[in-house]
Amino acid sequence: MIQRARAACQHQFFMEIFTIAAWEIWKQRNTKIFRGTVQNGRNVSFILYSYIFIDAKMSLEIPSLLG
């Protein structure tokens, strides 16, 4: 299933983004189970968006650093 998603995405850092997303979901789960609270879903979305945005920005800057 992950291989199909990776093939469909064609993003250079797909596994890193997937790992971060899985880690954030895991932290949400642990917060709910052990603390009995639920964090705002927008916080998770913002964290994932920021990783994707930073990743995209870095991938644009890397070729200019090499040249």
mmJSON file of the N, C-alpha and C atoms, coordinates in Angstrom:
{"data_MODEL":{"atom_site":{
"group_PDB":["ATOM","ATOM","ATOM","ATOM","ATOM","ATOM","ATOM","ATOM","ATOM","ATOM","ATOM","ATOM","ATOM","ATOM","ATOM","ATOM","ATOM","ATOM","ATOM","ATOM","ATOM","ATOM","ATOM","ATOM","ATOM","ATOM","ATOM","ATOM","ATOM","ATOM","ATOM","ATOM","ATOM","ATOM","ATOM","ATOM","ATOM","ATOM","ATOM","ATOM","ATOM","ATOM","ATOM","ATOM","ATOM","ATOM","ATOM","ATOM","ATOM","ATOM","ATOM","ATOM","ATOM","ATOM","ATOM","ATOM","ATOM","ATOM","ATOM","ATOM","ATOM","ATOM","ATOM","ATOM","ATOM","ATOM","ATOM","ATOM","ATOM","ATOM","ATOM","ATOM","ATOM","ATOM","ATOM","ATOM","ATOM","ATOM","ATOM","ATOM","ATOM","ATOM","ATOM","ATOM","ATOM","ATOM","ATOM","ATOM","ATOM","ATOM","ATOM","ATOM","ATOM","ATOM","ATOM","ATOM","ATOM","ATOM","ATOM","ATOM","ATOM","ATOM","ATOM","ATOM","ATOM","ATOM","ATOM","ATOM","ATOM","ATOM","ATOM","ATOM","ATOM","ATOM","ATOM","ATOM","ATOM","ATOM","ATOM","ATOM","ATOM","ATOM","ATOM","ATOM","ATOM","ATOM","ATOM","ATOM","ATOM","ATOM","ATOM","ATOM","ATOM","ATOM","ATOM","ATOM","ATOM","ATOM","ATOM","ATOM","ATOM","ATOM","ATOM","ATOM","ATOM","ATOM","ATOM","ATOM","ATOM","ATOM","ATOM","ATOM","ATOM","ATOM","ATOM","ATOM","ATOM","ATOM","ATOM","ATOM","ATOM","ATOM","ATOM","ATOM","ATOM","ATOM","ATOM","ATOM","ATOM","ATOM","ATOM","ATOM","ATOM","ATOM","ATOM","ATOM","ATOM","ATOM","ATOM","ATOM","ATOM","ATOM","ATOM","ATOM","ATOM","ATOM","ATOM","ATOM","ATOM","ATOM","ATOM","ATOM","ATOM","ATOM","ATOM","ATOM","ATOM","ATOM","ATOM","ATOM","ATOM"],
"id":[1,2,3,4,5,6,7,8,9,10,11,12,13,14,15,16,17,18,19,20,21,22,23,24,25,26,27,28,29,30,31,32,33,34,35,36,37,38,39,40,41,42,43,44,45,46,47,48,49,50,51,52,53,54,55,56,57,58,59,60,61,62,63,64,65,66,67,68,69,70,71,72,73,74,75,76,77,78,79,80,81,82,83,84,85,86,87,88,89,90,91,92,93,94,95,96,97,98,99,100,101,102,103,104,105,106,107,108,109,110,111,112,113,114,115,116,117,118,119,120,121,122,123,124,125,126,127,128,129,130,131,132,133,134,135,136,137,138,139,140,141,142,143,144,145,146,147,148,149,150,151,152,153,154,155,156,157,158,159,160,161,162,163,164,165,166,167,168,169,170,171,172,173,174,175,176,177,178,179,180,181,182,183,184,185,186,187,188,189,190,191,192,193,194,195,196,197,198,199,200,201],
"type_symbol":["N","C","C","N","C","C","N","C","C","N","C","C","N","C","C","N","C","C","N","C","C","N","C","C","N","C","C","N","C","C","N","C","C","N","C","C","N","C","C","N","C","C","N","C","C","N","C","C","N","C","C","N","C","C","N","C","C","N","C","C","N","C","C","N","C","C","N","C","C","N","C","C","N","C","C","N","C","C","N","C","C","N","C","C","N","C","C","N","C","C","N","C","C","N","C","C","N","C","C","N","C","C","N","C","C","N","C","C","N","C","C","N","C","C","N","C","C","N","C","C","N","C","C","N","C","C","N","C","C","N","C","C","N","C","C","N","C","C","N","C","C","N","C","C","N","C","C","N","C","C","N","C","C","N","C","C","N","C","C","N","C","C","N","C","C","N","C","C","N","C","C","N","C","C","N","C","C","N","C","C","N","C","C","N","C","C","N","C","C","N","C","C","N","C","C","N","C","C","N","C","C"],
"label_atom_id":["N","CA","C","N","CA","C","N","CA","C","N","CA","C","N","CA","C","N","CA","C","N","CA","C","N","CA","C","N","CA","C","N","CA","C","N","CA","C","N","CA","C","N","CA","C","N","CA","C","N","CA","C","N","CA","C","N","CA","C","N","CA","C","N","CA","C","N","CA","C","N","CA","C","N","CA","C","N","CA","C","N","CA","C","N","CA","C","N","CA","C","N","CA","C","N","CA","C","N","CA","C","N","CA","C","N","CA","C","N","CA","C","N","CA","C","N","CA","C","N","CA","C","N","CA","C","N","CA","C","N","CA","C","N","CA","C","N","CA","C","N","CA","C","N","CA","C","N","CA","C","N","CA","C","N","CA","C","N","CA","C","N","CA","C","N","CA","C","N","CA","C","N","CA","C","N","CA","C","N","CA","C","N","CA","C","N","CA","C","N","CA","C","N","CA","C","N","CA","C","N","CA","C","N","CA","C","N","CA","C","N","CA","C","N","CA","C","N","CA","C","N","CA","C","N","CA","C","N","CA","C","N","CA","C"],
"label_alt_id":[null,null,null,null,null,null,null,null,null,null,null,null,null,null,null,null,null,null,null,null,null,null,null,null,null,null,null,null,null,null,null,null,null,null,null,null,null,null,null,null,null,null,null,null,null,null,null,null,null,null,null,null,null,null,null,null,null,null,null,null,null,null,null,null,null,null,null,null,null,null,null,null,null,null,null,null,null,null,null,null,null,null,null,null,null,null,null,null,null,null,null,null,null,null,null,null,null,null,null,null,null,null,null,null,null,null,null,null,null,null,null,null,null,null,null,null,null,null,null,null,null,null,null,null,null,null,null,null,null,null,null,null,null,null,null,null,null,null,null,null,null,null,null,null,null,null,null,null,null,null,null,null,null,null,null,null,null,null,null,null,null,null,null,null,null,null,null,null,null,null,null,null,null,null,null,null,null,null,null,null,null,null,null,null,null,null,null,null,null,null,null,null,null,null,null,null,null,null,null,null,null],
"label_comp_id":["MET","MET","MET","ILE","ILE","ILE","GLN","GLN","GLN","ARG","ARG","ARG","ALA","ALA","ALA","ARG","ARG","ARG","ALA","ALA","ALA","ALA","ALA","ALA","CYS","CYS","CYS","GLN","GLN","GLN","HIS","HIS","HIS","GLN","GLN","GLN","PHE","PHE","PHE","PHE","PHE","PHE","MET","MET","MET","GLU","GLU","GLU","ILE","ILE","ILE","PHE","PHE","PHE","THR","THR","THR","ILE","ILE","ILE","ALA","ALA","ALA","ALA","ALA","ALA","TRP","TRP","TRP","GLU","GLU","GLU","ILE","ILE","ILE","TRP","TRP","TRP","LYS","LYS","LYS","GLN","GLN","GLN","ARG","ARG","ARG","ASN","ASN","ASN","THR","THR","THR","LYS","LYS","LYS","ILE","ILE","ILE","PHE","PHE","PHE","ARG","ARG","ARG","GLY","GLY","GLY","THR","THR","THR","VAL","VAL","VAL","GLN","GLN","GLN","ASN","ASN","ASN","GLY","GLY","GLY","ARG","ARG","ARG","ASN","ASN","ASN","VAL","VAL","VAL","SER","SER","SER","PHE","PHE","PHE","ILE","ILE","ILE","LEU","LEU","LEU","TYR","TYR","TYR","SER","SER","SER","TYR","TYR","TYR","ILE","ILE","ILE","PHE","PHE","PHE","ILE","ILE","ILE","ASP","ASP","ASP","ALA","ALA","ALA","LYS","LYS","LYS","MET","MET","MET","SER","SER","SER","LEU","LEU","LEU","GLU","GLU","GLU","ILE","ILE","ILE","PRO","PRO","PRO","SER","SER","SER","LEU","LEU","LEU","LEU","LEU","LEU","GLY","GLY","GLY"],
"label_asym_id":["A","A","A","A","A","A","A","A","A","A","A","A","A","A","A","A","A","A","A","A","A","A","A","A","A","A","A","A","A","A","A","A","A","A","A","A","A","A","A","A","A","A","A","A","A","A","A","A","A","A","A","A","A","A","A","A","A","A","A","A","A","A","A","A","A","A","A","A","A","A","A","A","A","A","A","A","A","A","A","A","A","A","A","A","A","A","A","A","A","A","A","A","A","A","A","A","A","A","A","A","A","A","A","A","A","A","A","A","A","A","A","A","A","A","A","A","A","A","A","A","A","A","A","A","A","A","A","A","A","A","A","A","A","A","A","A","A","A","A","A","A","A","A","A","A","A","A","A","A","A","A","A","A","A","A","A","A","A","A","A","A","A","A","A","A","A","A","A","A","A","A","A","A","A","A","A","A","A","A","A","A","A","A","A","A","A","A","A","A","A","A","A","A","A","A","A","A","A","A","A","A"],
"label_entity_id":["1","1","1","1","1","1","1","1","1","1","1","1","1","1","1","1","1","1","1","1","1","1","1","1","1","1","1","1","1","1","1","1","1","1","1","1","1","1","1","1","1","1","1","1","1","1","1","1","1","1","1","1","1","1","1","1","1","1","1","1","1","1","1","1","1","1","1","1","1","1","1","1","1","1","1","1","1","1","1","1","1","1","1","1","1","1","1","1","1","1","1","1","1","1","1","1","1","1","1","1","1","1","1","1","1","1","1","1","1","1","1","1","1","1","1","1","1","1","1","1","1","1","1","1","1","1","1","1","1","1","1","1","1","1","1","1","1","1","1","1","1","1","1","1","1","1","1","1","1","1","1","1","1","1","1","1","1","1","1","1","1","1","1","1","1","1","1","1","1","1","1","1","1","1","1","1","1","1","1","1","1","1","1","1","1","1","1","1","1","1","1","1","1","1","1","1","1","1","1","1","1"],
"label_seq_id":[1,1,1,2,2,2,3,3,3,4,4,4,5,5,5,6,6,6,7,7,7,8,8,8,9,9,9,10,10,10,11,11,11,12,12,12,13,13,13,14,14,14,15,15,15,16,16,16,17,17,17,18,18,18,19,19,19,20,20,20,21,21,21,22,22,22,23,23,23,24,24,24,25,25,25,26,26,26,27,27,27,28,28,28,29,29,29,30,30,30,31,31,31,32,32,32,33,33,33,34,34,34,35,35,35,36,36,36,37,37,37,38,38,38,39,39,39,40,40,40,41,41,41,42,42,42,43,43,43,44,44,44,45,45,45,46,46,46,47,47,47,48,48,48,49,49,49,50,50,50,51,51,51,52,52,52,53,53,53,54,54,54,55,55,55,56,56,56,57,57,57,58,58,58,59,59,59,60,60,60,61,61,61,62,62,62,63,63,63,64,64,64,65,65,65,66,66,66,67,67,67],
"pdbx_PDB_ins_code":[null,null,null,null,null,null,null,null,null,null,null,null,null,null,null,null,null,null,null,null,null,null,null,null,null,null,null,null,null,null,null,null,null,null,null,null,null,null,null,null,null,null,null,null,null,null,null,null,null,null,null,null,null,null,null,null,null,null,null,null,null,null,null,null,null,null,null,null,null,null,null,null,null,null,null,null,null,null,null,null,null,null,null,null,null,null,null,null,null,null,null,null,null,null,null,null,null,null,null,null,null,null,null,null,null,null,null,null,null,null,null,null,null,null,null,null,null,null,null,null,null,null,null,null,null,null,null,null,null,null,null,null,null,null,null,null,null,null,null,null,null,null,null,null,null,null,null,null,null,null,null,null,null,null,null,null,null,null,null,null,null,null,null,null,null,null,null,null,null,null,null,null,null,null,null,null,null,null,null,null,null,null,null,null,null,null,null,null,null,null,null,null,null,null,null,null,null,null,null,null,null],
"Cartn_x":[0.819,0.0,0.871,1.946,2.834,3.522,3.902,4.555,3.633,2.345,1.389,1.236,1.179,1.07,2.329,3.486,4.747,4.805,4.364,4.364,3.401,2.274,1.293,1.753,2.49,2.91,4.083,5.072,6.268,6.977,6.948,7.625,8.978,9.996,11.362,11.513,10.832,10.966,9.698,9.087,7.825,7.948,8.972,9.099,9.292,10.018,10.199,8.865,8.093,6.786,5.858,5.878,5.043,5.412,6.71,7.17,6.748,6.886,6.478,4.974,4.204,2.748,2.387,3.026,2.755,3.133,4.253,4.694,3.702,3.204,2.229,0.928,0.496,-0.709,-0.476,0.7,1.042,1.02,1.563,1.562,0.141,-0.713,-2.117,-2.797,-2.528,-3.114,-2.667,-1.372,-0.859,-1.422,-1.567,-2.146,-3.572,-4.322,-5.718,-5.79,-4.964,-5.028,-4.481,-3.292,-2.629,-3.002,-3.362,-3.735,-5.237,-5.938,-7.378,-7.822,-6.911,-7.245,-6.981,-7.558,-7.354,-6.859,-5.752,-5.243,-6.075,-5.986,-6.696,-6.143,-6.997,-6.569,-5.862,-6.171,-5.496,-4.02,-3.653,-2.245,-1.478,-2.041,-1.394,-1.302,-2.375,-2.362,-1.302,-1.172,-0.169,1.233,1.464,2.787,3.145,2.22,2.49,2.678,1.849,1.977,3.33,3.766,5.045,6.196,6.139,7.185,7.2,6.037,5.962,6.46,6.061,6.48,7.989,8.543,9.988,10.712,10.201,10.801,10.801,9.689,9.599,10.556,10.663,11.569,13.011,13.371,14.733,15.064,14.121,14.396,14.601,14.01,14.235,15.582,16.074,17.325,18.543,18.409,19.556,20.263,19.568,20.299,21.082,20.555,21.274,22.527,22.525,23.71,24.798,24.395,25.364,25.997,25.3,25.766,26.62],
"Cartn_y":[-1.182,0.0,1.257,1.256,2.416,2.59,1.482,1.571,2.195,1.852,2.453,3.944,4.328,5.755,6.496,5.882,6.513,6.684,5.669,5.755,6.83,6.969,7.979,9.384,9.523,10.845,11.398,10.59,11.006,12.185,12.244,13.31,12.789,13.616,13.203,12.715,13.351,13.014,12.359,11.493,10.867,10.114,9.295,8.481,9.345,10.444,11.345,11.969,12.409,12.999,11.95,10.741,9.656,9.328,9.264,8.95,10.022,11.281,12.38,12.334,12.064,11.968,10.829,9.674,8.533,8.855,9.541,9.915,10.881,11.844,12.795,12.088,11.14,10.365,9.543,8.942,8.154,9.028,10.237,11.141,11.544,11.77,12.094,10.937,9.73,8.54,8.42,8.577,8.465,9.55,10.758,11.842,11.499,10.955,10.596,9.464,8.441,7.27,7.57,8.175,8.324,9.593,10.637,11.886,12.145,11.411,11.569,12.836,13.45,14.676,14.471,15.339,15.297,16.665,16.677,17.939,18.362,19.615,20.171,19.569,19.079,18.504,19.501,20.78,21.802,21.881,21.597,21.609,20.56,19.379,18.309,18.694,19.241,19.659,20.716,21.666,22.721,22.146,21.211,20.599,19.885,19.088,18.367,19.332,20.375,21.367,22.055,22.388,23.084,22.191,20.891,19.988,19.907,19.822,19.741,21.036,22.189,23.483,23.655,23.324,23.441,22.507,21.292,20.318,20.842,21.406,21.935,23.096,23.954,25.097,24.615,23.62,23.105,22.45,21.723,21.049,22.063,23.256,24.308,24.979,25.032,25.712,24.833,23.532,22.638,22.779,22.795,22.95,24.262,25.334,26.601,26.55,25.739,25.608,24.804,23.877,23.041,23.752,24.717,25.392,26.524],
"Cartn_z":[0.0,0.0,0.0,0.772,0.809,-0.537,-1.171,-2.475,-3.517,-3.469,-4.419,-4.164,-2.902,-2.575,-3.004,-2.796,-3.198,-4.71,-5.449,-6.91,-7.394,-6.73,-7.124,-6.772,-5.69,-5.21,-6.013,-6.293,-7.031,-6.367,-5.044,-4.309,-3.861,-3.977,-3.679,-2.233,-1.313,0.101,0.648,-0.134,0.262,1.579,1.732,2.944,4.178,4.057,5.184,5.592,4.604,4.884,5.485,4.936,5.455,6.898,7.186,8.537,9.527,9.142,10.018,10.262,9.215,9.372,10.319,10.151,11.026,12.472,12.654,13.998,14.653,13.899,14.447,14.825,14.001,14.328,15.59,15.707,16.89,18.147,18.058,19.209,19.586,18.578,18.849,19.583,19.13,19.746,21.195,21.442,22.805,23.713,23.199,23.989,24.391,23.453,23.748,24.768,24.598,25.473,26.867,26.951,28.239,28.994,28.284,28.951,28.907,28.087,27.997,27.293,26.551,25.822,24.342,23.546,22.106,21.669,20.922,20.405,19.213,18.909,17.764,16.475,15.612,14.341,13.449,13.627,12.826,13.162,14.413,14.783,13.988,13.879,13.123,11.654,11.11,9.709,9.469,10.387,10.242,10.297,11.214,11.326,10.028,9.502,8.257,7.094,7.022,5.958,6.036,7.25,7.384,6.943,7.26,6.797,5.272,4.668,3.207,2.583,3.152,2.62,2.738,3.903,4.101,3.153,2.984,2.076,0.647,0.204,-1.157,-1.335,-0.341,-0.419,-0.494,0.304,0.301,-1.033,-1.612,-2.879,-3.996,-3.865,-4.855,-4.659,-3.421,-3.136,-3.364,-3.284,-3.406,-4.749,-5.894,-7.152,-7.22,-6.648,-6.699,-5.84,-4.791,-3.958,-4.661,-5.514,-6.213,-7.397,-7.969,-9.174,-8.887],
"occupancy":[1.0,1.0,1.0,1.0,1.0,1.0,1.0,1.0,1.0,1.0,1.0,1.0,1.0,1.0,1.0,1.0,1.0,1.0,1.0,1.0,1.0,1.0,1.0,1.0,1.0,1.0,1.0,1.0,1.0,1.0,1.0,1.0,1.0,1.0,1.0,1.0,1.0,1.0,1.0,1.0,1.0,1.0,1.0,1.0,1.0,1.0,1.0,1.0,1.0,1.0,1.0,1.0,1.0,1.0,1.0,1.0,1.0,1.0,1.0,1.0,1.0,1.0,1.0,1.0,1.0,1.0,1.0,1.0,1.0,1.0,1.0,1.0,1.0,1.0,1.0,1.0,1.0,1.0,1.0,1.0,1.0,1.0,1.0,1.0,1.0,1.0,1.0,1.0,1.0,1.0,1.0,1.0,1.0,1.0,1.0,1.0,1.0,1.0,1.0,1.0,1.0,1.0,1.0,1.0,1.0,1.0,1.0,1.0,1.0,1.0,1.0,1.0,1.0,1.0,1.0,1.0,1.0,1.0,1.0,1.0,1.0,1.0,1.0,1.0,1.0,1.0,1.0,1.0,1.0,1.0,1.0,1.0,1.0,1.0,1.0,1.0,1.0,1.0,1.0,1.0,1.0,1.0,1.0,1.0,1.0,1.0,1.0,1.0,1.0,1.0,1.0,1.0,1.0,1.0,1.0,1.0,1.0,1.0,1.0,1.0,1.0,1.0,1.0,1.0,1.0,1.0,1.0,1.0,1.0,1.0,1.0,1.0,1.0,1.0,1.0,1.0,1.0,1.0,1.0,1.0,1.0,1.0,1.0,1.0,1.0,1.0,1.0,1.0,1.0,1.0,1.0,1.0,1.0,1.0,1.0,1.0,1.0,1.0,1.0,1.0,1.0],
"B_iso_or_equiv":[0.0,0.0,0.0,0.0,0.0,0.0,0.0,0.0,0.0,0.0,0.0,0.0,0.0,0.0,0.0,0.0,0.0,0.0,0.0,0.0,0.0,0.0,0.0,0.0,0.0,0.0,0.0,0.0,0.0,0.0,0.0,0.0,0.0,0.0,0.0,0.0,0.0,0.0,0.0,0.0,0.0,0.0,0.0,0.0,0.0,0.0,0.0,0.0,0.0,0.0,0.0,0.0,0.0,0.0,0.0,0.0,0.0,0.0,0.0,0.0,0.0,0.0,0.0,0.0,0.0,0.0,0.0,0.0,0.0,0.0,0.0,0.0,0.0,0.0,0.0,0.0,0.0,0.0,0.0,0.0,0.0,0.0,0.0,0.0,0.0,0.0,0.0,0.0,0.0,0.0,0.0,0.0,0.0,0.0,0.0,0.0,0.0,0.0,0.0,0.0,0.0,0.0,0.0,0.0,0.0,0.0,0.0,0.0,0.0,0.0,0.0,0.0,0.0,0.0,0.0,0.0,0.0,0.0,0.0,0.0,0.0,0.0,0.0,0.0,0.0,0.0,0.0,0.0,0.0,0.0,0.0,0.0,0.0,0.0,0.0,0.0,0.0,0.0,0.0,0.0,0.0,0.0,0.0,0.0,0.0,0.0,0.0,0.0,0.0,0.0,0.0,0.0,0.0,0.0,0.0,0.0,0.0,0.0,0.0,0.0,0.0,0.0,0.0,0.0,0.0,0.0,0.0,0.0,0.0,0.0,0.0,0.0,0.0,0.0,0.0,0.0,0.0,0.0,0.0,0.0,0.0,0.0,0.0,0.0,0.0,0.0,0.0,0.0,0.0,0.0,0.0,0.0,0.0,0.0,0.0,0.0,0.0,0.0,0.0,0.0,0.0],
"pdbx_formal_charge":[null,null,null,null,null,null,null,null,null,null,null,null,null,null,null,null,null,null,null,null,null,null,null,null,null,null,null,null,null,null,null,null,null,null,null,null,null,null,null,null,null,null,null,null,null,null,null,null,null,null,null,null,null,null,null,null,null,null,null,null,null,null,null,null,null,null,null,null,null,null,null,null,null,null,null,null,null,null,null,null,null,null,null,null,null,null,null,null,null,null,null,null,null,null,null,null,null,null,null,null,null,null,null,null,null,null,null,null,null,null,null,null,null,null,null,null,null,null,null,null,null,null,null,null,null,null,null,null,null,null,null,null,null,null,null,null,null,null,null,null,null,null,null,null,null,null,null,null,null,null,null,null,null,null,null,null,null,null,null,null,null,null,null,null,null,null,null,null,null,null,null,null,null,null,null,null,null,null,null,null,null,null,null,null,null,null,null,null,null,null,null,null,null,null,null,null,null,null,null,null,null],
"auth_seq_id":[1,1,1,2,2,2,3,3,3,4,4,4,5,5,5,6,6,6,7,7,7,8,8,8,9,9,9,10,10,10,11,11,11,12,12,12,13,13,13,14,14,14,15,15,15,16,16,16,17,17,17,18,18,18,19,19,19,20,20,20,21,21,21,22,22,22,23,23,23,24,24,24,25,25,25,26,26,26,27,27,27,28,28,28,29,29,29,30,30,30,31,31,31,32,32,32,33,33,33,34,34,34,35,35,35,36,36,36,37,37,37,38,38,38,39,39,39,40,40,40,41,41,41,42,42,42,43,43,43,44,44,44,45,45,45,46,46,46,47,47,47,48,48,48,49,49,49,50,50,50,51,51,51,52,52,52,53,53,53,54,54,54,55,55,55,56,56,56,57,57,57,58,58,58,59,59,59,60,60,60,61,61,61,62,62,62,63,63,63,64,64,64,65,65,65,66,66,66,67,67,67],
"auth_comp_id":["MET","MET","MET","ILE","ILE","ILE","GLN","GLN","GLN","ARG","ARG","ARG","ALA","ALA","ALA","ARG","ARG","ARG","ALA","ALA","ALA","ALA","ALA","ALA","CYS","CYS","CYS","GLN","GLN","GLN","HIS","HIS","HIS","GLN","GLN","GLN","PHE","PHE","PHE","PHE","PHE","PHE","MET","MET","MET","GLU","GLU","GLU","ILE","ILE","ILE","PHE","PHE","PHE","THR","THR","THR","ILE","ILE","ILE","ALA","ALA","ALA","ALA","ALA","ALA","TRP","TRP","TRP","GLU","GLU","GLU","ILE","ILE","ILE","TRP","TRP","TRP","LYS","LYS","LYS","GLN","GLN","GLN","ARG","ARG","ARG","ASN","ASN","ASN","THR","THR","THR","LYS","LYS","LYS","ILE","ILE","ILE","PHE","PHE","PHE","ARG","ARG","ARG","GLY","GLY","GLY","THR","THR","THR","VAL","VAL","VAL","GLN","GLN","GLN","ASN","ASN","ASN","GLY","GLY","GLY","ARG","ARG","ARG","ASN","ASN","ASN","VAL","VAL","VAL","SER","SER","SER","PHE","PHE","PHE","ILE","ILE","ILE","LEU","LEU","LEU","TYR","TYR","TYR","SER","SER","SER","TYR","TYR","TYR","ILE","ILE","ILE","PHE","PHE","PHE","ILE","ILE","ILE","ASP","ASP","ASP","ALA","ALA","ALA","LYS","LYS","LYS","MET","MET","MET","SER","SER","SER","LEU","LEU","LEU","GLU","GLU","GLU","ILE","ILE","ILE","PRO","PRO","PRO","SER","SER","SER","LEU","LEU","LEU","LEU","LEU","LEU","GLY","GLY","GLY"],
"auth_asym_id":["A","A","A","A","A","A","A","A","A","A","A","A","A","A","A","A","A","A","A","A","A","A","A","A","A","A","A","A","A","A","A","A","A","A","A","A","A","A","A","A","A","A","A","A","A","A","A","A","A","A","A","A","A","A","A","A","A","A","A","A","A","A","A","A","A","A","A","A","A","A","A","A","A","A","A","A","A","A","A","A","A","A","A","A","A","A","A","A","A","A","A","A","A","A","A","A","A","A","A","A","A","A","A","A","A","A","A","A","A","A","A","A","A","A","A","A","A","A","A","A","A","A","A","A","A","A","A","A","A","A","A","A","A","A","A","A","A","A","A","A","A","A","A","A","A","A","A","A","A","A","A","A","A","A","A","A","A","A","A","A","A","A","A","A","A","A","A","A","A","A","A","A","A","A","A","A","A","A","A","A","A","A","A","A","A","A","A","A","A","A","A","A","A","A","A","A","A","A","A","A","A"],
"auth_atom_id":["N","CA","C","N","CA","C","N","CA","C","N","CA","C","N","CA","C","N","CA","C","N","CA","C","N","CA","C","N","CA","C","N","CA","C","N","CA","C","N","CA","C","N","CA","C","N","CA","C","N","CA","C","N","CA","C","N","CA","C","N","CA","C","N","CA","C","N","CA","C","N","CA","C","N","CA","C","N","CA","C","N","CA","C","N","CA","C","N","CA","C","N","CA","C","N","CA","C","N","CA","C","N","CA","C","N","CA","C","N","CA","C","N","CA","C","N","CA","C","N","CA","C","N","CA","C","N","CA","C","N","CA","C","N","CA","C","N","CA","C","N","CA","C","N","CA","C","N","CA","C","N","CA","C","N","CA","C","N","CA","C","N","CA","C","N","CA","C","N","CA","C","N","CA","C","N","CA","C","N","CA","C","N","CA","C","N","CA","C","N","CA","C","N","CA","C","N","CA","C","N","CA","C","N","CA","C","N","CA","C","N","CA","C","N","CA","C","N","CA","C","N","CA","C","N","CA","C","N","CA","C","N","CA","C"],
"pdbx_PDB_model_num":[1,1,1,1,1,1,1,1,1,1,1,1,1,1,1,1,1,1,1,1,1,1,1,1,1,1,1,1,1,1,1,1,1,1,1,1,1,1,1,1,1,1,1,1,1,1,1,1,1,1,1,1,1,1,1,1,1,1,1,1,1,1,1,1,1,1,1,1,1,1,1,1,1,1,1,1,1,1,1,1,1,1,1,1,1,1,1,1,1,1,1,1,1,1,1,1,1,1,1,1,1,1,1,1,1,1,1,1,1,1,1,1,1,1,1,1,1,1,1,1,1,1,1,1,1,1,1,1,1,1,1,1,1,1,1,1,1,1,1,1,1,1,1,1,1,1,1,1,1,1,1,1,1,1,1,1,1,1,1,1,1,1,1,1,1,1,1,1,1,1,1,1,1,1,1,1,1,1,1,1,1,1,1,1,1,1,1,1,1,1,1,1,1,1,1,1,1,1,1,1,1]
}}}
